[in-house]
Amino acid sequence: MDYESQESRDLGCWDAPRDLGDMIDFLTTNDTVSDFELPQKYADFLIDIGFGKGIADKDRDFWRKEVAHHYSGDDGRRRARMAAINLRDRDGLHGRLFDVRCPVLWLHGTADPVYSVKNAQREIKKFVNSPDAQLKVVEGGEHFLSFSHPKEVDAALVEFVGKYGKA
């Protein structure tokens, strides 16, 4: 719920300004780069922070191709640049959490390289007007938790919706 603040970094979250700075610089130009291709090291960075460094080779190959396709040509370069800037410079939601008055389920993996469990433990407490703000930590879960641990995510969602959903 925080932006990429010093406080979140102190809790073990990623350092977006540092981690994305070189990428943004690389993608920034006034020139049209119609033959632009995102270097594999940047695709691997995106794959590693989302799926984890231990992603299966066949899945890594699939996502390398998808990322390369999506971020190709000058339009792709600009999209990649805007996405990186948005991640680095986004605002936080702390000021809005007071207004959340519905149940909250936060699923968080212990292997998430972007946001730490310590951060999630701090953040869930900010839903002060939620009737039930739950944090469920999934051992070994990556940032893209529904990819790394789909069964755990599905079970938690079914339980949560079963508890709070209206027939």
Rosetta blueprint (number, residue, H / E / L):
1 M L
2 D L
3 Y L
4 E L
5 S L
6 Q H
7 E H
8 S H
9 R H
10 D H
11 L L
12 G L
13 C L
14 W L
15 D L
16 A H
17 P H
18 R H
19 D H
20 L H
21 G H
22 D H
23 M H
24 I H
25 D H
26 F H
27 L H
28 T L
29 T L
30 N L
31 D L
32 T L
33 V L
34 S L
35 D L
36 F L
37 E E
38 L L
39 P L
40 Q H
41 K H
42 Y H
43 A H
44 D H
45 F H
46 L H
47 I H
48 D H
49 I H
50 G H
51 F H
52 G L
53 K L
54 G L
55 I L
56 A L
57 D H
58 K H
59 D H
60 R H
61 D H
62 F H
63 W H
64 R H
65 K H
66 E H
67 V H
68 A H
69 H H
70 H H
71 Y L
72 S E
73 G H
74 D H
75 D H
76 G H
77 R H
78 R H
79 R H
80 A H
81 R H
82 M H
83 A H
84 A H
85 I H
86 N H
87 L H
88 R H
89 D H
90 R L
91 D L
92 G L
93 L L
94 H H
95 G H
96 R H
97 L H
98 F H
99 D H
100 V L
101 R L
102 C L
103 P L
104 V E
105 L E
106 W E
107 L E
108 H E
109 G E
110 T L
111 A L
112 D L
113 P L
114 V L
115 Y L
116 S L
117 V H
118 K H
119 N H
120 A H
121 Q H
122 R H
123 E H
124 I H
125 K L
126 K L
127 F L
128 V L
129 N L
130 S L
131 P L
132 D L
133 A E
134 Q E
135 L E
136 K E
137 V E
138 V E
139 E L
140 G L
141 G L
142 E L
143 H L
144 F L
145 L H
146 S H
147 F H
148 S H
149 H L
150 P H
151 K H
152 E H
153 V H
154 D H
155 A H
156 A H
157 L H
158 V H
159 E H
160 F H
161 V H
162 G H
163 K H
164 Y H
165 G L
166 K L
167 A L
